[in-house]
Amino acid sequence: MGVSMGNSNNKQFDICYGCMYPLPVKQRYCPNCGYDNSVIQNGFDILSEGMILHGRYLIGKVIGRGGFGVTYLGFDLQNRNRLAIKEYFPVEVCTRVNVSRDVAPVTGAQQDYKKGIEGFQKEADTLRLFNSPYIVHVLDFFYEHGTAYIVMEFVSGRNLTGEIEKSGGRMPWQRVMNLVKPLILELNNLHNKNLIHRDIKPDNLVVVRDREELEHIVLLDFGSARSYASDSSKRFTALITPGYAPIEQYSNVSRQGPYTDVYALCCTIYAALAGVKPPAATERLDRNLDVQSLQSLGVEVPEQIDRTLKHGMSLNSGDRPQTMIELFTGFFPEDSPIVIQSDPNQKDPKSILSETISVNRQNKGLQIPPTMPVVLPDGWQTPYYEAAKEAMVSHTTEGYLKALGLLERVPGWRSADTLAEKCRQKLAAAGVDYQWFDSVYRDAQRKIAEDSYPGYMEAVKLFGQIPGWRDADELKSKYQNLITQRNQIYESGRKMMARNDIQSYQEAVSQFQKIPGWLDANELTAECLNNIKKLSEKSGRQEVQQPENPEPVPPDGNTGQNNGNKSRKIWIGIIILLIIVILIADYYWRKENSVINYLYDEVLLKILSSFS
């Protein structure tokens, strides 16, 4: 497939390079986005629209450019979906060859270019560790044209700058805080992987809507991440966005850390709420300016949030919250998670969110019994959130009730808290006491903690009263099965006892020991052991009273005499038979008159004839 590199765009595909949607044949302007596909609009020093990378990725228009690279709109020719493709292109240390479009480091910058491209790959490897809706997903990484490329999902939505403009210059504080709440925890996990973003600003935060009322925020553009260049390199100028970059980012030698992102995020929140971005850090330093409080600007916002924002925008990095967890605690003290040490081997998004859920529930008075661990589903992209959204679509009391129960299982996930609050409002308007459902749920858990037949039976009954609430349906089924299994074991033991022998009692004990405390299993175990002891003692006495080799007693009682007569008759018969055999043999052998013949003819034959 050839691609023209000239001034006119000789298109090879029926796709618009401005939006990657189908383009009508021989049509110059895209009816979807208005992009002019007849000419190349990308700059001379970057890749042209229509180029193909890695044999499958079609290059479209430029959608972002910074000091370390260029981001293009892309299209996967195999999977037929839109992408974002980031090219490593640090303008200060490299150049592009016009004909081949290859990238090459400038003279004397080979080492810096190499270190930078290694960091670029490290960014891709790091982002691949995150399977989170709040951080852009990396799909592929490859080397080509003397540089490297990261292929990412294309996040469709309006960035926070656009959302601020759409809201008339100021966004409601409740909406802003609900959007950034889960992002703060994700940034903490990013920092635990030894990576800081360094370019958090409204343009890099995209608000994504699952539906009109369901939204969450996604962090883009890791091009300024600390791993791109070595700390000792002086060729990379400091990357800053005035108004959002802290003072330490204006120098190549200043120490930076999680508190650097804390400053940028607080400035971003401030801009969304106040409608204006804070003064640049250098201006604040030169003129000794302080950031005005939101309340002084007429913004209605809780004092706790206003105070935490000012704390996070302190010029001196040591005066700010040092971690995202500290910032989270400042904004949301009622939901404060367990403090996590900055150790990349310690925690991941799943464990932090799980701990947050546990603490949140304890703060609400919900004590989870040891038999009911708080866990998240495999993959931690929980299906409960999606199921809750589907339930809300019905706009019925039952749907809102089911959705609230599911959302209560995953606080902090995307816009779960916002949706849960909406469900509560709908239920309250309908006169439904949703708090009663939580009360019944807690009662059922306490019954389970008793680990007894009455407790489990009562828990199943209680769970049946709140179908669809949290995981009540699952727990009801689980403990119904457990009751059935234990009852089967119990009945099996009772049947074995009915045989009334030592072996059966021993088998019954084995069964009852599988269900200690179930019904009267403990009492029956003791009864079986007592019966085994009695039968063993009785069997021992009978063995002592009987002879070692007792002979069977015949009905007439004449045991010795009858046995003797019988033996003698047998031996006499054997002797007579033996004599007859000898005489017959002798007769046929000799056949002449002899004493034996005489005895045979005159005596033996007469005796035999008399018997017959």
C-alpha positions as CSV (number, residue, x, y, z in Angstrom):
1,M,0.0,0.0,0.0
2,G,1.7,3.2,-1.2
3,V,1.5,6.5,0.6
4,S,2.3,9.8,-0.9
5,M,4.8,12.0,0.9
6,G,4.2,15.2,-1.2
7,N,2.2,18.3,-0.5
8,S,-1.0,16.7,-1.6
9,N,-2.5,13.8,0.2
10,N,-3.0,10.9,-2.3
11,K,-5.3,8.9,0.0
12,Q,-5.1,5.2,0.0
13,F,-8.0,4.6,2.5
14,D,-11.6,5.6,2.8
15,I,-11.0,6.9,6.3
16,C,-10.9,10.5,7.6
17,Y,-7.5,11.3,9.1
18,G,-9.1,13.8,11.4
19,C,-11.5,11.5,13.2
20,M,-10.8,8.0,11.7
21,Y,-14.5,7.6,10.7
22,P,-15.5,6.4,7.2
23,L,-15.0,9.0,4.5
24,P,-17.3,9.0,1.4
25,V,-15.6,8.2,-1.8
26,K,-14.0,11.2,-3.6
27,Q,-15.1,13.5,-0.8
28,R,-12.6,16.1,0.4
29,Y,-14.1,17.3,3.6
30,C,-15.2,14.8,6.3
31,P,-18.9,15.2,7.0
32,N,-18.3,14.1,10.6
33,C,-15.5,16.4,11.7
34,G,-14.9,18.7,8.7
35,Y,-11.2,17.7,8.3
36,D,-9.7,18.5,4.9
37,N,-8.3,15.2,3.7
38,S,-7.0,16.5,0.4
39,V,-3.7,17.9,1.8
40,I,-1.2,17.0,4.4
41,Q,-1.8,19.1,7.5
42,N,0.8,17.5,9.8
43,G,4.0,19.5,10.1
44,F,7.0,18.9,7.9
45,D,9.1,17.6,10.9
46,I,6.6,14.9,12.0
47,L,4.9,12.0,10.4
48,S,2.4,12.6,7.6
49,E,-1.2,11.5,7.6
50,G,-1.6,8.1,5.8
51,M,1.7,6.6,6.9
52,I,1.6,3.0,8.3
53,L,3.6,2.0,11.3
54,H,4.4,-1.5,12.3
55,G,2.5,-2.9,9.3
56,R,-0.9,-2.1,10.9
57,Y,-1.2,1.3,12.5
58,L,-2.4,4.1,10.2
59,I,-1.3,7.6,11.2
60,G,-3.8,10.4,11.3
61,K,-3.7,14.0,12.5
62,V,-1.6,15.3,15.4
63,I,-3.6,15.4,18.6
64,G,-0.8,16.5,21.0
65,R,2.8,17.6,21.0
66,G,5.2,18.3,23.8
67,G,8.9,18.5,24.5
68,F,9.4,14.7,24.5
69,G,7.1,13.5,21.8
70,V,4.2,13.7,19.4
71,T,0.8,12.0,19.8
72,Y,-1.1,11.1,16.7
73,L,-4.6,9.9,16.1
74,G,-4.3,6.3,14.8
75,F,-6.3,3.5,13.4
76,D,-5.7,-0.2,13.8
77,L,-6.1,-1.7,10.3
78,Q,-6.4,-5.2,11.8
79,N,-8.9,-4.6,14.6
80,R,-10.6,-1.6,12.9
81,N,-10.6,0.7,15.9
82,R,-9.2,4.1,16.8
83,L,-6.0,4.5,18.8
84,A,-3.6,7.1,20.1
85,I,0.0,6.7,19.0
86,K,2.8,8.5,20.8
87,E,6.1,8.9,19.1
88,Y,9.3,9.5,21.1
89,F,10.6,12.8,19.6
90,P,12.5,15.0,22.1
91,V,13.0,18.1,19.9
92,E,16.1,19.4,21.7
93,V,18.3,16.3,21.1
94,C,17.0,14.9,17.8
95,T,16.0,15.7,14.3
96,R,13.9,14.0,11.5
97,V,15.2,13.0,8.1
98,N,12.7,14.3,5.6
99,V,12.9,11.6,3.1
100,S,12.9,8.5,5.3
101,R,11.1,10.1,8.1
102,D,13.6,8.5,10.5
103,V,14.5,10.1,13.8
104,A,18.2,10.6,14.6
105,P,19.9,12.3,17.6
106,V,21.9,15.5,17.0
107,T,25.7,15.4,17.3
108,G,26.8,15.0,20.8
109,A,23.4,14.0,22.1
110,Q,23.5,10.3,21.4
111,Q,23.8,9.3,25.0
112,D,20.9,11.6,26.2
113,Y,18.7,10.3,23.3
114,K,19.4,6.7,24.3
115,K,18.6,7.3,27.9
116,G,15.4,9.1,27.0
117,I,14.2,6.3,24.7
118,E,14.9,3.8,27.5
119,G,12.8,5.9,29.8
120,F,10.1,6.0,27.1
121,Q,10.0,2.2,27.1
122,K,9.9,2.2,30.8
123,E,6.8,4.4,30.8
124,A,5.1,1.9,28.5
125,D,6.1,-1.0,30.7
126,T,4.9,0.9,33.8
127,L,1.5,1.8,32.3
128,R,1.0,-1.8,31.3
129,L,0.9,-2.7,35.0
130,F,-2.2,-0.6,35.4
131,N,-5.6,-2.0,34.5
132,S,-7.5,1.0,35.7
133,P,-10.3,3.1,34.2
134,Y,-8.5,6.3,35.5
135,I,-5.2,5.9,33.6
136,V,-4.9,5.5,29.8
137,H,-4.3,1.9,28.8
138,V,-1.2,0.9,26.8
139,L,-1.9,-1.6,24.0
140,D,1.5,-2.0,22.2
141,F,5.1,-0.8,22.1
142,F,7.6,-1.0,19.2
143,Y,10.7,0.5,17.7
144,E,10.7,1.9,14.1
145,H,12.2,4.8,12.2
146,G,15.0,5.1,14.7
147,T,12.7,5.9,17.6
148,A,10.0,4.2,19.7
149,Y,6.2,4.3,19.7
150,I,3.5,3.7,22.4
151,V,0.1,2.6,21.2
152,M,-2.7,3.5,23.6
153,E,-6.4,3.4,23.7
154,F,-8.1,6.4,22.3
155,V,-10.0,8.1,25.1
156,S,-13.1,9.8,23.7
157,G,-14.5,12.6,25.7
158,R,-14.1,16.3,26.6
159,N,-11.1,17.3,28.6
160,L,-11.5,19.2,31.9
161,T,-10.7,22.5,30.2
162,G,-13.8,22.0,27.9
163,E,-15.9,20.9,30.9
164,I,-15.0,24.1,32.7
165,E,-16.0,26.2,29.7
166,K,-19.2,24.2,29.2
167,S,-20.1,24.8,32.9
168,G,-19.8,28.6,32.4
169,G,-16.3,28.9,33.9
170,R,-16.9,27.1,37.2
171,M,-17.8,23.5,37.9
172,P,-19.8,22.5,40.9
173,W,-17.5,21.4,43.7
174,Q,-19.4,18.2,44.4
175,R,-18.9,17.0,40.8
176,V,-15.2,18.0,40.7
177,M,-14.4,16.2,43.9
178,N,-16.3,13.1,42.9
179,L,-14.3,13.0,39.7
180,V,-10.9,13.4,41.3
181,K,-11.5,11.2,44.3
182,P,-10.6,7.8,42.7
183,L,-7.9,9.5,40.6
184,I,-6.1,10.5,43.8
185,L,-5.8,6.9,44.8
186,E,-4.6,5.9,41.4
187,L,-1.9,8.6,41.5
188,N,-0.8,7.2,44.8
189,N,-0.4,3.8,43.1
190,L,1.5,5.4,40.2
191,H,3.9,7.0,42.7
192,N,4.4,3.6,44.4
193,K,5.7,2.4,41.0
194,N,8.4,5.1,41.2
195,L,6.8,7.2,38.5
196,I,5.5,10.8,38.8
197,H,3.4,12.4,36.1
198,R,4.7,16.0,36.2
199,D,2.1,17.4,33.8
200,I,-1.2,17.2,35.5
201,K,-3.5,19.9,34.1
202,P,-7.0,20.2,32.8
203,D,-5.9,19.5,29.2
204,N,-4.6,16.1,30.3
205,L,-7.7,15.0,32.2
206,V,-10.6,13.7,30.0
207,V,-14.1,13.3,31.4
208,V,-15.5,10.0,29.9
209,R,-19.2,9.4,30.0
210,D,-20.5,5.8,30.0
211,R,-24.0,7.3,29.6
212,E,-25.2,10.8,29.9
213,E,-25.3,10.6,33.7
214,L,-22.4,8.3,34.3
215,E,-18.9,9.8,34.2
216,H,-15.3,9.3,35.3
217,I,-12.0,10.9,34.6
218,V,-9.0,9.5,32.7
219,L,-5.4,10.8,33.0
220,L,-3.5,11.1,29.7
221,D,-0.1,12.1,28.5
222,F,2.8,10.7,30.5
223,G,5.3,12.4,28.2
224,S,6.7,14.4,31.1
225,A,7.1,11.5,33.4
226,R,10.3,11.5,35.4
227,S,11.7,8.4,33.8
228,Y,12.2,9.9,30.4
229,A,15.6,11.5,31.1
230,S,18.3,10.8,33.6
231,D,18.6,13.1,36.6
232,S,22.1,14.1,35.5
233,S,21.0,15.1,31.9
234,K,21.2,18.9,31.3
235,R,20.0,18.8,27.6
236,F,16.3,18.3,28.5
237,T,14.8,21.7,29.5
238,A,12.3,21.7,32.4
239,L,8.8,20.9,31.1
240,I,6.3,23.2,32.7
241,T,2.8,24.5,32.2
242,P,2.6,27.9,34.0
243,G,-0.1,27.9,36.6
244,Y,0.1,24.2,37.2
245,A,3.8,23.4,37.5
246,P,5.3,23.8,41.0
247,I,8.5,25.8,41.5
248,E,10.8,22.8,41.6
249,Q,9.9,21.9,38.0
250,Y,11.4,25.2,36.8
251,S,14.9,23.7,37.5
252,N,16.6,20.6,36.2
253,V,18.4,20.0,39.5
254,S,15.6,20.5,42.0
255,R,14.3,17.5,43.9
256,Q,10.9,16.3,42.7
257,G,8.5,13.7,44.1
258,P,4.8,12.8,44.7
259,Y,4.4,16.3,46.2
260,T,5.1,17.7,42.7
261,D,1.9,16.0,41.4
262,V,0.1,17.1,44.5
263,Y,0.7,20.7,43.6
264,A,-0.4,20.3,40.0
265,L,-3.6,18.4,40.9
266,C,-4.5,21.0,43.5
267,C,-4.0,23.8,41.0
268,T,-6.2,21.8,38.5
269,I,-9.0,21.4,41.0
270,Y,-8.7,25.1,41.9
271,A,-9.0,26.2,38.3
272,A,-12.1,24.0,37.8
273,L,-13.8,25.5,40.9
274,A,-12.6,29.1,40.6
275,G,-12.7,29.4,36.8
276,V,-9.2,30.8,36.7
277,K,-5.9,29.1,37.0
278,P,-3.5,30.1,39.8
279,P,-0.6,32.4,39.1
280,A,2.6,30.8,37.8
281,A,4.8,29.6,40.6
282,T,7.7,31.9,39.5
283,E,5.3,34.9,39.6
284,R,4.1,33.9,43.0
285,L,7.7,33.6,44.2
286,D,8.9,36.9,42.6
287,R,5.9,39.0,43.8
288,N,5.3,37.1,47.0
289,L,1.8,36.3,45.9
290,D,-0.5,33.9,47.8
291,V,-3.4,32.0,46.2
292,Q,-6.7,33.5,47.0
293,S,-9.1,31.2,48.9
294,L,-12.1,29.9,47.0
295,Q,-14.5,31.3,49.5
296,S,-13.0,34.8,49.1
297,L,-13.7,34.5,45.4
298,G,-17.4,33.7,46.1
299,V,-17.1,30.0,45.5
300,E,-19.3,28.0,47.7
301,V,-17.1,25.1,48.9
302,P,-16.6,23.4,52.3
303,E,-13.8,24.9,54.4
304,Q,-12.0,21.6,54.5
305,I,-11.6,21.5,50.8
306,D,-10.6,25.2,50.5
307,R,-8.0,24.7,53.3
308,T,-6.6,21.5,51.8
309,L,-6.2,23.1,48.3
310,K,-4.2,26.0,49.7
311,H,-2.1,23.5,51.6
312,G,-1.4,21.5,48.4
313,M,-0.5,24.7,46.5
314,S,2.2,25.8,48.9
315,L,5.3,27.1,47.1
316,N,7.6,25.2,49.5
317,S,7.4,21.6,48.6
318,G,7.9,20.6,52.2
319,D,4.8,22.5,53.3
320,R,2.5,20.4,51.0
321,P,1.0,17.0,51.6
322,Q,3.9,14.6,50.8
323,T,1.8,11.9,49.3
324,M,-1.5,11.4,47.6
325,I,-2.8,9.5,50.6
326,E,-2.3,12.6,52.7
327,L,-4.1,14.7,50.2
328,F,-6.9,12.2,50.1
329,T,-7.2,12.4,53.8
330,G,-7.4,16.2,53.7
331,F,-10.2,16.2,51.2
332,F,-12.1,13.2,52.4
333,P,-11.3,12.7,56.1
334,E,-14.4,10.5,56.6
335,D,-13.2,8.1,54.0
336,S,-9.5,8.2,54.9
337,P,-7.8,5.0,53.7
338,I,-5.0,3.2,55.5
339,V,-1.7,5.0,55.0
340,I,0.4,3.2,52.4
341,Q,4.2,3.3,52.4
342,S,5.8,4.3,49.1
343,D,7.1,0.9,48.3
344,P,6.6,-0.5,44.8
345,N,6.4,-4.0,46.1
346,Q,3.8,-3.3,48.8
347,K,0.5,-2.3,47.3
348,D,-1.4,-2.3,44.1
349,P,-4.6,-0.6,43.1
350,K,-6.6,-3.6,44.1
351,S,-5.2,-3.8,47.7
352,I,-5.6,0.0,48.3
353,L,-9.2,0.1,47.1
354,S,-10.0,-3.0,49.1
355,E,-8.5,-1.4,52.3
356,T,-10.4,1.8,51.5
357,I,-13.7,-0.2,51.3
358,S,-12.9,-1.9,54.6
359,V,-12.2,1.3,56.4
360,N,-15.2,3.0,54.9
361,R,-17.5,0.3,56.1
362,Q,-16.0,0.3,59.6
363,N,-16.5,4.1,59.8
364,K,-20.2,3.5,58.9
365,G,-20.5,1.1,61.8
366,L,-20.5,-2.0,59.7
367,Q,-18.3,-4.6,61.4
368,I,-17.3,-7.4,59.1
369,P,-17.1,-10.7,60.9
370,P,-13.9,-12.8,60.3
371,T,-15.9,-15.2,58.2
372,M,-16.9,-12.4,55.8
373,P,-13.6,-11.0,54.3
374,V,-13.8,-7.9,52.2
375,V,-12.6,-9.0,48.7
376,L,-12.9,-7.7,45.2
377,P,-13.7,-9.8,42.2
378,D,-10.9,-11.1,40.0
379,G,-9.4,-8.5,37.8
380,W,-10.7,-5.8,40.2
381,Q,-12.7,-4.4,37.3
382,T,-15.8,-5.3,39.2
383,P,-19.0,-6.2,37.4
384,Y,-21.1,-4.7,40.2
385,Y,-20.6,-1.2,38.8
386,E,-21.9,-2.2,35.4
387,A,-24.7,-4.2,36.9
388,A,-25.7,-1.2,39.0
389,K,-25.8,1.0,35.9
390,E,-28.1,-1.5,34.1
391,A,-30.4,-1.6,37.1
392,M,-30.6,2.2,37.2
393,V,-31.7,2.3,33.6
394,S,-35.1,0.9,34.6
395,H,-35.8,4.1,36.6
396,T,-37.9,2.0,39.1
397,T,-37.7,1.7,42.8
398,E,-36.6,-1.9,42.6
399,G,-33.9,-0.9,40.1
400,Y,-32.5,1.9,42.3
401,L,-32.6,-0.3,45.3
402,K,-30.6,-3.0,43.6
403,A,-28.2,-0.5,42.1
404,L,-27.5,1.1,45.5
405,G,-26.8,-2.3,47.1
406,L,-24.3,-3.1,44.3
407,L,-22.7,0.3,44.5
408,E,-22.3,0.0,48.2
409,R,-19.9,-2.9,47.5
410,V,-17.5,-0.7,45.5
411,P,-17.2,2.8,47.0
412,G,-14.8,4.9,45.1
413,W,-15.0,2.9,41.9
414,R,-15.4,5.4,39.0
415,S,-18.6,7.4,39.8
416,A,-19.9,4.8,42.2
417,D,-20.3,7.3,45.1
418,T,-22.2,9.8,42.9
419,L,-24.5,7.1,41.5
420,A,-25.1,5.7,45.0
421,E,-26.1,9.2,46.2
422,K,-28.5,9.5,43.3
423,C,-30.1,6.2,44.2
424,R,-30.5,7.3,47.8
425,Q,-32.2,10.4,46.7
426,K,-34.6,8.5,44.3
427,L,-35.4,6.0,47.1
428,A,-36.0,8.7,49.7
429,A,-38.3,10.5,47.3
430,A,-40.2,7.2,46.9
431,G,-40.5,6.8,50.6
432,V,-38.2,3.6,50.7
433,D,-36.1,3.2,53.8
434,Y,-33.0,1.9,52.2
435,Q,-31.2,2.0,55.5
436,W,-33.4,-0.8,56.7
437,F,-31.8,-3.0,54.1
438,D,-28.4,-2.3,55.5
439,S,-29.7,-3.0,59.0
440,V,-31.0,-6.4,57.9
441,Y,-27.8,-7.2,56.1
442,R,-25.8,-6.5,59.2
443,D,-28.1,-8.6,61.3
444,A,-27.7,-11.5,58.9
445,Q,-23.9,-11.2,59.1
446,R,-24.0,-11.3,62.9
447,K,-26.1,-14.5,62.7
448,I,-23.5,-16.0,60.4
449,A,-20.7,-15.2,62.9
450,E,-22.5,-17.5,65.4
451,D,-21.6,-20.5,63.2
452,S,-24.6,-22.5,64.3
453,Y,-27.6,-24.1,62.7
454,P,-30.1,-21.6,64.2
455,G,-27.7,-18.8,63.2
456,Y,-27.4,-19.9,59.6
457,M,-31.1,-20.6,59.3
458,E,-31.9,-17.1,60.5
459,A,-29.3,-15.5,58.2
460,V,-30.8,-17.3,55.2
461,K,-34.2,-16.0,56.2
462,L,-32.9,-12.4,56.6
463,F,-31.0,-12.5,53.3
464,G,-34.2,-13.6,51.6
465,Q,-35.9,-10.4,52.8
466,I,-33.4,-8.1,50.9
467,P,-33.0,-9.7,47.5
468,G,-30.4,-7.9,45.3
469,W,-28.9,-5.9,48.2
470,R,-25.1,-6.0,48.2
471,D,-24.3,-9.8,47.9
472,A,-27.4,-11.0,49.8
473,D,-28.5,-13.3,47.0
474,E,-25.0,-14.9,46.8
475,L,-24.8,-15.3,50.6
476,K,-28.3,-16.8,50.8
477,S,-27.4,-19.4,48.3
478,K,-24.0,-20.1,49.9
479,Y,-25.4,-20.8,53.4
480,Q,-28.4,-22.7,52.1
481,N,-26.0,-25.1,50.5
482,L,-23.9,-25.2,53.6
483,I,-26.9,-26.1,55.8
484,T,-27.9,-28.8,53.3
485,Q,-24.3,-30.3,53.3
486,R,-24.1,-30.3,57.1
487,N,-27.5,-31.8,57.5
488,Q,-26.5,-34.6,55.2
489,I,-23.4,-35.3,57.2
490,Y,-25.5,-35.3,60.4
491,E,-28.1,-37.7,59.1
492,S,-25.4,-40.0,57.8
493,G,-23.9,-40.2,61.3
494,R,-27.3,-41.0,62.8
495,K,-27.9,-43.9,60.4
496,M,-24.5,-45.3,61.3
497,M,-25.4,-45.2,65.0
498,A,-28.5,-47.4,64.3
499,R,-26.3,-50.4,63.4
500,N,-25.2,-50.6,67.0
501,D,-21.7,-52.0,66.5
502,I,-18.2,-50.7,67.3
503,Q,-17.2,-50.0,63.7
504,S,-20.4,-48.2,62.9
505,Y,-20.1,-46.0,66.0
506,Q,-16.5,-45.2,65.0
507,E,-17.7,-44.1,61.5
508,A,-20.4,-42.0,63.1
509,V,-17.9,-40.2,65.3
510,S,-15.9,-39.4,62.2
511,Q,-18.9,-37.9,60.6
512,F,-20.0,-35.8,63.6
513,Q,-16.5,-34.5,64.1
514,K,-16.8,-32.8,60.6
515,I,-19.6,-30.6,62.0
516,P,-18.7,-29.8,65.6
517,G,-21.5,-27.8,67.3
518,W,-24.1,-28.6,64.6
519,L,-27.4,-29.4,66.2
520,D,-26.6,-32.1,68.8
521,A,-23.5,-33.4,67.0
522,N,-21.3,-33.0,70.1
523,E,-23.7,-34.9,72.3
524,L,-24.0,-37.7,69.8
525,T,-20.2,-37.9,69.5
526,A,-20.0,-38.4,73.3
527,E,-22.8,-41.1,73.1
528,C,-21.0,-43.0,70.3
529,L,-17.7,-43.0,72.3
530,N,-19.5,-44.3,75.4
531,N,-21.2,-47.1,73.4
532,I,-17.9,-48.1,71.9
533,K,-16.4,-48.4,75.4
534,K,-19.3,-50.5,76.6
535,L,-19.2,-52.9,73.6
536,S,-15.5,-53.3,73.9
537,E,-15.7,-54.2,77.6
538,K,-18.5,-56.7,77.0
539,S,-16.6,-58.4,74.2
540,G,-13.6,-58.8,76.4
541,R,-15.5,-60.7,79.2
542,Q,-16.9,-63.2,76.7
543,E,-13.5,-64.1,75.4
544,V,-12.2,-65.0,78.9
545,Q,-15.1,-67.4,79.8
546,Q,-14.9,-69.5,76.6
547,P,-12.1,-72.2,75.9
548,E,-9.5,-71.3,73.5
549,N,-10.6,-74.0,70.9
550,P,-14.2,-75.0,71.7
551,E,-15.6,-78.0,69.9
552,P,-19.2,-77.9,68.6
553,V,-21.6,-79.8,70.8
554,P,-23.9,-82.3,68.9
555,P,-27.6,-82.4,69.8
556,D,-27.4,-85.9,71.6
557,G,-24.5,-84.9,73.8
558,N,-22.5,-88.2,73.1
559,T,-19.6,-86.4,71.6
560,G,-16.6,-88.7,72.4
561,Q,-18.3,-92.1,71.9
562,N,-19.8,-91.3,68.5
563,N,-16.6,-89.9,67.2
564,G,-14.6,-93.0,68.2
565,N,-17.1,-95.5,66.6
566,K,-17.1,-93.5,63.5
567,S,-13.3,-93.5,63.2
568,R,-13.0,-97.3,63.8
569,K,-15.6,-98.1,61.1
570,I,-13.7,-96.1,58.6
571,W,-10.4,-97.8,59.3
572,I,-12.0,-101.3,59.1
573,G,-13.5,-100.5,55.8
574,I,-10.1,-99.3,54.5
575,I,-8.3,-102.5,55.6
576,I,-11.0,-104.8,54.0
577,L,-10.9,-102.9,50.8
578,L,-7.1,-103.2,50.7
579,I,-7.2,-107.0,51.2
580,I,-9.7,-107.4,48.4
581,V,-7.5,-105.5,46.1
582,I,-4.5,-107.7,46.9
583,L,-6.4,-111.0,46.5
584,I,-7.8,-109.9,43.1
585,A,-4.4,-109.0,41.9
586,D,-2.9,-112.3,43.0
587,Y,-5.7,-114.3,41.4
588,Y,-5.2,-112.8,38.0
589,W,-1.5,-113.0,38.3
590,R,-1.1,-116.7,39.1
591,K,-4.4,-118.3,38.1
592,E,-3.6,-121.7,39.8
593,N,-4.7,-123.7,42.8
594,S,-3.2,-122.2,45.9
595,V,-4.2,-121.4,49.4
596,I,-5.0,-117.8,48.3
597,N,-7.2,-119.2,45.5
598,Y,-8.9,-121.5,47.9
599,L,-9.5,-118.7,50.4
600,Y,-10.8,-116.6,47.6
601,D,-13.1,-119.1,46.2
602,E,-14.4,-120.8,49.4
603,V,-14.2,-118.1,52.0
604,L,-14.0,-114.6,50.7
605,L,-16.6,-115.0,47.9
606,K,-19.1,-116.6,50.4
607,I,-18.5,-113.8,52.9
608,L,-19.1,-111.2,50.1
609,S,-22.2,-113.0,48.9
610,S,-23.6,-113.1,52.4
611,F,-23.3,-109.2,52.6
612,S,-25.1,-108.9,49.3
